Amino acid sequence: MSKSERKLLRVFRKFLIVPGQVLCFYGPNLAKNTAALAKLTEKGLLVREPVSGTYSLTQAGFAAMNACAEPVQEQTAGHA
């Protein structure tokens, strides 16, 4: 999965989207993410909804979203 696809799935995670819920992309955000949205849809991870710029997660997309969660940053020595 590409970096842009992982970043886009993190947007769904940020808004706590689960399968059956819709997330709307519009304006510059839609234009910037069009290619990644199309790829994730082709892979069966997203469903393009009837309203322009709206997408929902499939069960596989939900699993992929959770798998690409931001890694926890390690603490440096001497910092608790």
Secondary structure, 3 states (H helix, E strand, C coil): CCHHHHHHHHHHHHCCCCCCCEEECCHHHHHHHHHHHHHHHHCCCEEECCCCCEEEECHHHHHHHHHCCCCCCCCCCCCC
